[in-house]
Amino acid sequence: MPLILADKGNEMNIKKITGNDETKRFLNSLGLVIGESIKVISELGGNLIISVKDSRVALDKSLASRIIV
């Protein structure tokens, strides 16, 4: 399921990242790689704040929908 549909507070693993190469490279630079554990901290208007590798990252709706958990 896309990250945007995930429940807040649950820790999940990234199974797939969709999109073009530039999008994948950008998400990879944020530490969002396949197999990495992530957790949704909060959600506001479809935009997410997630925890990955002991840091917090804000993602908009379109980027969050490209991450499959």
Backbone hydrogen bonds, N-H to C=O, Kabsch-Sander energy under -0.5 kcal/mol:
donor,donor_aa,acceptor,acceptor_aa,energy
3,L,64,A,-0.8
3,L,67,I,-2.8
4,I,64,A,-0.6
5,L,2,P,-1.9
6,A,3,L,-1.6
9,G,40,V,-2.5
10,N,7,D,-1.0
12,M,38,I,-3.1
14,I,36,E,-2.2
15,K,68,I,-3.1
16,K,68,I,-1.7
18,T,66,R,-2.7
24,K,20,N,-2.3
25,R,21,D,-2.5
26,F,22,E,-2.3
27,L,23,T,-2.5
28,N,24,K,-2.3
29,S,25,R,-2.1
30,L,26,F,-1.0
31,G,28,N,-1.6
32,L,27,L,-2.4
33,V,31,G,-1.3
35,G,14,I,-2.9
36,E,33,V,-2.1
38,I,12,M,-3.3
39,K,51,S,-1.7
40,V,10,N,-0.7
41,I,39,K,-0.6
41,I,49,I,-2.9
42,S,49,I,-1.6
44,L,47,N,-2.6
47,N,44,L,-1.6
48,L,59,L,-2.6
49,I,42,S,-2.5
50,I,57,V,-3.1
51,S,39,K,-3.1
52,V,50,I,-0.5
52,V,55,S,-2.7
53,K,37,S,-0.6
55,S,52,V,-1.2
57,V,50,I,-2.7
59,L,48,L,-3.0
64,A,60,D,-2.5
65,S,61,K,-2.0
66,R,63,L,-1.2
67,I,64,A,-1.1
68,I,16,K,-3.1
68,I,66,R,-0.6
69,V,1,M,-3.0
69,V,67,I,-0.5
